[in-house]
Amino acid sequence: MKVDLFAGVAVSDLQRAVAWFDTFFGDAESFEPNDTERVWTVAEHRYLYVELQPEHAGHAMVTLFVEDFDEFTDAVAHRGIHPQTQETYDNGVRKAVYRDPDGNEVGVGGAPAGRS
């Protein structure tokens, strides 16, 4: 069974959110399905979208698990966005938590250092 995933994030200011996520994702492909949404392709058949819904903004929790944690977090830092927190779990899995301008949580997880 083929499954596409669209993870949604409610935002209060679409232009501000688009600017932040464009910076966060770098050169990820994106498209505008309508006047209130923007979609980024984060992997094949996997998308993150923001939608203008001010009454719900700031409550999303999304986690991406990336192949190369250090490469991803270094690239995001190079573009000027830094995690609010970073931690390593007992099993060595690492996670960085970023917050968009509305406070939505965008987590990035990765395999233990030295393993992909």
QUIHU-V348221 format. One record per residue. N is the residue number from 1. PHI is phi as a letter, one per 20 degrees, with the letter a starting at -180 (NA if undefined). Layout:
BEGIN
N&PHI, N&PHI
END
This chain:
BEGIN
1&NA, 2&e, 3&c, 4&d, 5&d, 6&d, 7&e, 8&d, 9&c, 10&f, 11&c, 12&e, 13&c, 14&f, 15&f, 16&f, 17&f, 18&f, 19&f, 20&f, 21&f, 22&g, 23&f, 24&f, 25&e, 26&m, 27&e, 28&f, 29&f, 30&b, 31&b, 32&d, 33&f, 34&a, 35&f, 36&d, 37&c, 38&b, 39&c, 40&d, 41&e, 42&e, 43&a, 44&g, 45&m, 46&c, 47&c, 48&d, 49&c, 50&d, 51&c, 52&f, 53&b, 54&g, 55&f, 56&d, 57&f, 58&n, 59&d, 60&f, 61&c, 62&c, 63&c, 64&d, 65&d, 66&d, 67&f, 68&c, 69&g, 70&f, 71&f, 72&f, 73&f, 74&f, 75&f, 76&f, 77&f, 78&f, 79&e, 80&n, 81&d, 82&c, 83&f, 84&f, 85&b, 86&b, 87&b, 88&c, 89&f, 90&g, 91&e, 92&n, 93&f, 94&d, 95&b, 96&d, 97&d, 98&d, 99&c, 100&f, 101&g, 102&e, 103&n, 104&f, 105&e, 106&d, 107&e, 108&c, 109&d, 110&b, 111&f, 112&g, 113&g, 114&n, 115&c, 116&c
END
